Amino acid sequence: MSGLGLAYHHIPVDFNAPQPADLQRFFDVMDAARDKKVFVHCAANYRVASFVALYREARLGWSPQQGDAHMRRVWEPNETWTRFMAEARARQSTRPPEKP
């Protein structure tokens, strides 16, 4: 992929046990690529829809309602992911906003 000018970043996330460190790694990769076009994906797009929603809330000023609308275009999160999203949002709300 590097011959095509692409960088590949594999972020394994256990669907049944997502961790704050997984989300932070996603944020780090996205922050590093802020000035580039980025293609993100996962097997069913559930994890990535959730991570992108949280990223846009944290970095682009989206409301949780906007994040939920984005995520729900792809799926209705189960109990594990509903809890993960709520906990991630609670952590984000205690931090000062980051500048792009």
N, C-alpha and C positions, 0 to 999 in steps of 0.2 A: 503494500500500500504506500510505502514511503516514496516509491518511484512515481506515483501519481500525485505526490504532494499532499497526501492524506496522512494524518496521525490517528492511530487507533488506540483507544483507551478502554480496556475491559474492566468493568466494575461489577464483580459478581455480587448479587444481592439475593439472599435466601428469601424467597417469596413469602414463606411462613414466619420469618423472623427478621424483618428489615431492621438495620441498626443505624443509630445516628452517625456513626463513622462512615457508613455507606453513602449517606446523603452528603456528608461533608466532602467526601472524595469527589462526588458528582459536582458539587459547588466549586471545588478547586479546579477541576478540569474545565468546567464552563467559564469560570473567571479567567483562566489562562487563555481561553480561546475567544474572549469577549469581542475582539476586533476581526474575527473570522466567521465564515459560514460554518455551521455545525450541523451534523446529521446525528441524531440520537435515536436509538431503537432498543427494544428488548423483544423477547419471544412473542408476547401477547400485547405489548405496549402498555400494560397496566402499571408496572413499576415506573417506567419512564414518564408516563403521563402524570403520575403523582410527583415524581422528582422535578419535572419541568414546572408544574404548578407551584411547588414550593420555592423553586429558584426564582420564578417570575415575581412571586410575592415578596421574597427577600431582597431581590436586586432591582426589580423593575417597578416596584410600587403597586403591584396588583393587590386587590383585596382578596380575602379568603373566598368570597363569593365568586370572583372571577377565576380564581384557581380551581374551585370546585366545578364550575361550569366547564372549564377546559378539560379537567380530568374525567368528568362524567360524559363527555362526548365519546370516550373510549370504554369506560366501565363504571360500575357502581362498586366502590371499595367494600371489601369485607370487614369484619370486626378488627382483624389485625391491622389492616391498613388505615381504617378510620382512626384507631387509637394512635398509630404511628404519625398520621398527619396532624392530629390534635397536639401530640407531644412536640412535634417539630415546630408547629406554629407557636406553641407556648415558649419554647426556647428562643425562637426568633423575636418574639415580642419583648424579651428581656434584654435584647442587644440593641445598641444604637444602629441606625440604618447605615449600610455601607454605601460608599460613593462608587458609581460605575467607573 
